[in-house]
Amino acid sequence: MKNINLELENSIIGILFTNFKDAIKFFDSLNPDYFYQKINKDIIEKAKFSYVNKEEFTVFTTQEYLKSCGYADKNIIEHLIRCSDNVITKYDLKGNLKLLKELYQKRELEKLLSQGINDTGELDANIDKLLQGLYELRNETNNSNKRVKTMTDVSLEYLDFLANKEDGNRCDTGFPLVDSMLKGMFKGQLIGLAGRPSCGKSAFSLNIALNVAKKGKTVAIFAQEMEAYEVYERMIANQAYIPMDNLIEKFDGLDETTKTIYYNKIISKSNDLSKLPIKIIDKTRLTTAAVRAECQQFKNLGLVIIDYLQLMSPVKREQNKNYEIAQITRELKILASDLGCPILLLSQLNRVKDETDMPSLNDYRDSGAIEQDLVKSMMLWKTDVENNKIGLIINKNRRGSTGAVELKFEGKYMMYTELGLYDISKAKKKKKKSDWSDFN
């Protein structure tokens, strides 16, 4: 049968019986799932159990164990004899375990491809499942994912970190007061940027994207609510300082002089923007598998921005939205580590009666798991509606400080500027539910 080598499996079992002490050094590579025959899987389980519990592992103890698993005595004896007849030397064991793993990977790959072809669901969803399955298969069988480091390794890395003032792994938002508290966005970090509807989350994330890209780092923006040209239009408004309404209406109603000025600005800033390493992916029903597939194509990736969490689709459907959101944030946390860059994850907050109420971590919409998976959390809220003042609170920050900054938001230019630090003690707190039971 294709991608199955029973003789190889039996020979590996044989060496365990003849030289168990020498074989245990390869136990990290002895995954029961790599074996095709169920009886061999059970023998490996017994071998590992014996090693962990410091029990004797012999043909006799294995025979008794297999009897307890329901195998017929005659079949056990015949199989153990076959294993003993195919003994390999310890010097061959490492190479044979590698071959065994490759056969397992090929069988699993065939299974994934077959499922993808025969699945009756939507094609895009099937492709996402296949990509996720391929990633999990690679990680499951790739020992390079193990990051065991000695104290010497870690100390050298840390001394290098201290000596290198221009830290290439660090991304800053470009807002000095925010950055002084945030202490940078680093590789492997999942960072939240949340706000209530119409609070300017997308605009603020684009300000960050532009600032990071101007430092020469690639920024991938996953826009689920906007087309790529709409994202670009906001960038033009920000960089050329042209009101959004004029861009949307194609300068209708403006005099020729103003039109000429604006067109010249657009040409100039379009040239500048074209040089920035920003990638815009306007994909609906976005999955973590799709984010991974897209980002693996980009070089010098400094930041990934996802707008926004609640619009994402899980690779695997769950019973309710909370479970799905928890699944997505957990996968994004792993993805940030695998990509070697921070992920800025935009998220909705629960609605409140008064939009000037300062938000808290338990306001994340749809799941309490969101705040647990985040390394840092920033939240936007309106501090002064009439004067377009926005508060930004950093209410979770590993390796940094918490606090708040007040910003001025010029919506027509999609532009944020810092006004100063914000005194949280003066912020309007959300009332308890019992105090506003009239509001649903």
C-alpha positions in Angstrom: 0.0 0.0 0.0 1.2 3.5 -0.8 3.1 5.5 1.9 3.0 2.5 4.3 6.0 0.5 5.3 5.1 -2.2 7.8 8.5 -3.7 7.8 10.0 -0.3 8.8 7.5 0.0 11.6 8.2 -3.5 12.9 11.9 -2.9 12.8 11.6 0.2 15.0 9.5 -1.7 17.5 12.2 -4.4 17.4 15.0 -2.1 18.5 12.9 -0.9 21.5 12.9 -4.5 22.8 16.6 -5.2 22.1 18.1 -1.8 23.2 15.5 0.2 25.1 18.0 2.4 27.0 19.8 3.6 23.8 16.5 4.1 22.0 14.9 6.4 24.5 17.1 9.3 23.4 14.9 9.4 20.2 11.6 9.4 22.1 10.9 13.0 21.0 10.6 11.5 17.4 8.5 8.5 18.5 5.0 9.8 17.9 2.4 6.9 18.0 0.5 8.6 15.2 3.4 8.1 12.8 2.7 4.3 12.8 0.1 2.9 10.5 -0.7 -0.3 12.4 -2.8 0.1 15.5 -0.9 -2.6 17.4 2.3 -0.6 16.8 0.7 2.6 18.0 -0.3 0.8 21.2 3.2 -0.6 21.7 4.7 2.9 21.4 2.2 4.2 23.9 3.3 1.4 26.3 7.0 2.2 25.7 6.5 5.9 26.5 4.4 5.0 29.5 7.1 2.7 30.8 9.8 5.3 30.3 7.9 8.0 32.1 6.9 5.8 35.0 10.3 4.0 35.2 8.8 0.6 34.5 10.4 -2.3 32.8 9.7 -2.5 29.1 10.1 -6.0 27.7 8.4 -8.4 25.3 6.6 -10.0 28.2 5.3 -6.7 29.7 4.2 -5.6 26.3 2.4 -8.9 25.7 0.4 -8.5 28.9 -0.4 -4.9 28.0 -1.7 -5.9 24.5 -3.8 -8.6 26.0 -5.5 -6.0 28.2 -6.1 -3.9 25.1 -8.1 -6.8 23.6 -5.7 -8.4 21.2 -5.8 -12.2 20.7 -2.8 -14.0 22.3 -1.9 -15.7 19.0 -1.9 -12.4 17.0 0.3 -10.8 19.7 2.9 -13.5 19.6 3.0 -13.5 15.8 3.4 -9.8 15.7 6.2 -9.6 18.3 8.1 -12.3 16.5 7.9 -10.3 13.3 9.2 -7.2 15.1 12.1 -9.2 16.6 13.0 -10.6 13.1 13.3 -7.0 11.7 15.6 -5.5 14.3 17.8 -2.6 13.0 20.9 -1.2 14.7 20.7 1.9 16.9 22.8 3.7 14.3 20.0 3.3 11.8 17.2 4.3 14.1 17.4 8.1 13.6 17.2 7.9 9.8 14.4 5.3 9.9 12.3 7.5 12.3 12.7 10.4 9.8 11.5 8.2 7.0 8.6 7.0 9.2 7.6 10.6 9.8 7.7 11.4 6.1 5.4 8.5 5.3 3.0 9.8 7.9 3.1 13.3 6.5 2.3 12.0 3.0 -0.7 9.9 4.2 -2.0 13.0 6.1 -1.5 15.2 3.0 -3.4 12.7 0.8 -6.2 12.7 3.4 -6.3 16.6 3.5 -6.4 16.9 -0.3 -9.1 14.2 -0.6 -11.2 16.0 2.0 -10.8 19.3 0.2 -11.8 17.8 -3.2 -14.8 15.9 -1.8 -16.1 18.5 0.6 -19.5 19.9 -0.6 -19.1 23.3 1.0 -18.2 26.6 -0.6 -14.9 26.5 -2.5 -13.3 29.4 -0.6 -14.2 27.8 2.8 -12.8 24.5 1.6 -9.5 26.2 0.6 -9.2 27.9 4.0 -9.8 24.5 5.7 -7.1 23.0 3.5 -4.6 25.8 4.3 -5.3 25.5 8.0 -4.9 21.7 7.9 -1.6 22.0 6.0 -0.3 24.5 8.5 -1.3 22.2 11.5 0.4 19.2 9.8 3.6 21.1 9.3 3.7 22.3 12.9 2.7 18.9 14.3 5.7 17.2 12.6 8.2 20.1 12.6 10.6 19.9 15.5 12.1 23.3 14.6 9.1 24.9 16.3 10.6 23.8 19.7 12.3 26.9 21.2 14.3 25.4 24.0 17.1 27.8 24.9 19.8 27.7 27.5 20.3 30.6 29.9 23.5 31.4 27.9 21.5 31.7 24.7 18.9 33.9 26.4 21.4 36.1 28.1 23.3 36.7 24.9 20.1 37.6 23.1 19.1 40.0 25.9 22.5 41.7 26.0 22.3 42.2 22.2 18.8 43.7 22.7 20.1 46.2 25.3 23.0 47.2 23.1 21.0 47.7 19.9 19.2 51.0 20.3 17.7 50.8 16.9 15.6 47.7 17.6 14.5 46.2 14.2 11.9 44.1 15.9 10.0 47.1 17.4 7.2 49.0 15.7 5.9 52.3 17.1 2.5 53.9 16.4 4.1 57.3 15.5 2.2 59.0 18.4 4.9 60.0 20.9 2.7 60.0 24.1 1.1 56.7 23.1 4.5 55.2 22.3 5.9 56.4 25.6 3.4 54.2 27.4 3.1 51.3 24.9 6.9 50.8 24.8 6.6 49.4 21.3 4.8 46.7 19.4 7.0 43.6 19.0 7.1 40.4 17.0 4.7 37.8 18.2 2.4 40.2 20.0 -1.4 40.3 19.4 -2.4 43.9 20.2 -6.0 45.1 20.4 -7.4 48.4 19.1 -11.0 48.6 20.1 -13.8 51.2 20.0 -17.5 51.6 19.7 -19.1 52.0 16.3 -18.1 55.3 14.5 -15.3 56.0 16.9 -12.5 56.2 14.3 -10.8 52.8 14.8 -10.1 52.3 11.1 -8.8 55.8 10.7 -6.5 55.5 13.7 -5.1 52.2 12.4 -4.4 53.8 9.0 -2.5 56.6 10.8 -0.4 53.9 12.5 0.0 52.0 9.2 1.4 55.1 7.4 3.8 55.9 10.3 5.2 52.3 10.3 5.5 52.1 6.5 7.4 55.4 6.5 10.0 53.7 8.6 10.5 51.2 5.8 8.6 48.2 7.2 5.9 46.4 5.2 2.4 46.8 6.5 -0.4 44.4 5.6 -3.9 45.8 6.0 -6.8 43.4 5.9 -9.9 45.5 5.2 -13.2 43.6 5.4 -15.6 46.6 5.4 -13.9 48.7 2.6 -12.6 48.1 -0.9 -8.9 48.8 -1.4 -9.6 52.1 -3.2 -11.6 53.3 -0.2 -8.7 52.6 2.1 -6.4 54.4 -0.4 -8.9 57.3 -0.6 -8.6 57.8 3.2 -4.8 57.8 3.0 -5.0 60.5 0.3 -7.3 62.6 2.4 -4.8 62.2 5.3 -1.6 62.9 3.4 -2.8 65.5 0.9 -5.1 67.2 3.5 -8.1 67.1 1.3 -11.6 66.8 2.8 -13.1 63.3 2.3 -16.4 64.8 1.0 -14.6 66.5 -1.8 -12.8 63.3 -2.8 -16.0 61.2 -2.7 -17.9 63.8 -4.8 -14.9 64.1 -7.2 -14.6 67.9 -6.5 -18.1 68.5 -7.7 -19.1 72.2 -7.0 -15.6 73.4 -6.4 -14.0 76.2 -8.5 -11.3 75.4 -11.0 -8.5 76.9 -9.0 -9.3 74.7 -6.0 -9.7 71.7 -8.2 -6.3 72.3 -9.7 -4.7 72.6 -6.3 -6.3 69.4 -5.1 -5.3 67.5 -8.3 -1.7 68.6 -7.9 -1.7 67.5 -4.3 -3.1 64.1 -5.2 -0.5 63.6 -7.9 2.3 64.5 -5.5 1.0 62.4 -2.6 0.1 59.5 -4.8 3.7 59.4 -5.9 4.8 59.3 -2.2 2.2 56.7 -1.2 3.2 54.4 -4.1 6.7 54.1 -2.6 5.4 53.0 0.8 5.5 49.2 1.5 1.8 48.9 2.3 -0.3 45.9 1.1 -4.1 46.2 1.1 -6.1 43.0 1.1 -9.9 43.7 0.8 -11.2 40.3 1.5 -14.6 39.4 3.0 -15.2 36.3 5.2 -11.5 36.5 6.2 -10.0 33.5 8.1 -6.8 33.2 9.9 -5.6 30.7 7.3 -6.2 33.3 4.6 -4.2 35.9 6.6 -1.4 33.4 7.0 -1.3 32.6 3.3 -1.2 36.2 2.2 1.3 37.4 4.8 3.8 34.6 4.0 4.3 36.3 0.6 5.5 39.6 2.0 9.1 40.5 2.8 10.2 42.6 5.8 6.8 42.4 7.3 6.6 44.8 10.2 2.9 45.0 11.1 -0.4 43.2 10.2 -3.6 45.2 10.7 -7.0 43.3 10.7 -10.1 45.4 10.5 -12.0 43.9 12.3 -12.3 40.8 14.5 -16.0 40.4 14.6 -16.2 40.2 10.8 -13.7 37.3 10.6 -14.9 33.8 9.8 -13.7 30.8 11.8 -12.0 27.9 10.0 -14.2 25.6 12.1 -17.8 26.6 12.9 -18.7 26.5 16.6 -22.0 26.4 18.4 -22.0 30.1 19.2 -20.2 33.4 18.4 -18.2 33.5 21.6 -16.5 30.1 20.9 -15.8 31.2 17.3 -14.2 34.5 18.5 -12.1 32.7 21.1 -10.9 30.3 18.3 -9.9 33.2 16.0 -8.0 35.2 18.7 -6.2 32.1 19.8 -5.1 31.3 16.2 -4.1 35.0 15.6 -1.9 34.9 18.7 -0.1 31.9 17.3 0.1 33.5 13.9 1.7 36.6 15.3 4.5 34.4 16.7 4.9 32.4 13.4 5.0 35.6 11.2 7.5 37.2 13.5 5.7 40.5 13.7 2.9 42.2 15.7 -0.7 41.9 14.7 -2.9 45.0 15.4 -6.4 43.5 15.8 -9.3 46.0 15.6 -12.4 45.0 17.5 -15.9 46.3 18.3 -16.9 47.2 21.8 -20.4 46.7 23.3 -22.7 49.7 22.8 -23.6 51.9 25.7 -26.2 54.6 26.3 -23.6 57.4 26.7 -20.7 57.2 24.1 -18.6 59.4 26.4 -18.4 56.6 29.0 -14.8 55.3 29.2 -14.6 51.7 28.1 -13.0 48.8 30.1 -11.6 45.4 29.2 -14.8 43.6 29.8 -16.5 45.7 27.1 -15.0 43.6 24.3 -17.9 42.4 22.2 -18.8 38.7 21.8 -16.1 37.0 23.9 -14.2 37.4 27.2 -11.3 35.4 25.6 -10.3 38.5 23.6 -8.6 40.3 26.5 -6.9 37.1 27.6 -5.2 36.6 24.2 -4.0 40.2 23.9 -0.6 41.3 25.0 -1.6 45.0 24.8 -5.0 46.6 24.6 -5.9 50.1 23.4 -9.4 51.5 23.4 -10.9 54.6 21.8 -13.9 56.5 23.1 -15.4 60.0 22.7 -14.4 62.4 25.5 -15.9 65.5 23.9 -18.4 64.9 21.1 -18.8 68.6 20.1 -15.1 69.2 19.8 -14.2 65.9 18.2 -11.9 64.8 21.1 -11.1 61.2 21.4 -9.6 59.4 24.4 -7.2 56.5 23.9 -6.8 54.3 27.0 -4.1 51.6 27.2 -5.7 49.3 29.8 -3.5 46.2 29.3 0.2 46.4 28.6 2.7 43.7 29.1 6.2 45.3 29.3 4.8 48.8 29.4 2.6 51.1 31.3 -1.1 51.9 31.3 -2.7 55.3 31.0 -4.6 57.5 28.6 -4.0 60.1 26.0 -6.5 62.6 24.5 -6.5 63.0 20.7 -8.1 65.4 18.3 -9.8 63.6 15.4 -10.3 65.6 12.2 -12.7 63.2 10.5 -12.8 64.9 7.1 -9.0 64.4 6.8 -8.9 61.0 8.7 -6.3 62.6 10.9 -5.4 62.2 14.5 -3.2 64.5 16.5 -2.2 64.2 20.2 -3.5 66.8 22.6 -1.9 65.6 25.8 -2.1 63.0 28.6 -5.7 62.3 29.8 -6.5 62.2 33.5 -8.4 58.9 33.9 -9.7 59.9 37.3 -11.8 62.5 35.6 -13.2 60.2 33.0 -16.9 59.4 32.9 -17.4 55.8 34.0 -20.0 53.5 32.6 -23.0 53.0 34.9 -23.8 49.6 36.2 -26.6 47.8 34.5 -28.8 48.2 37.5 -28.5 52.0 37.1 -29.8 52.1 33.5 -32.2 49.2 33.3 -34.4 51.3 31.1 -31.8 51.0 28.3 -31.6 47.7 26.3 
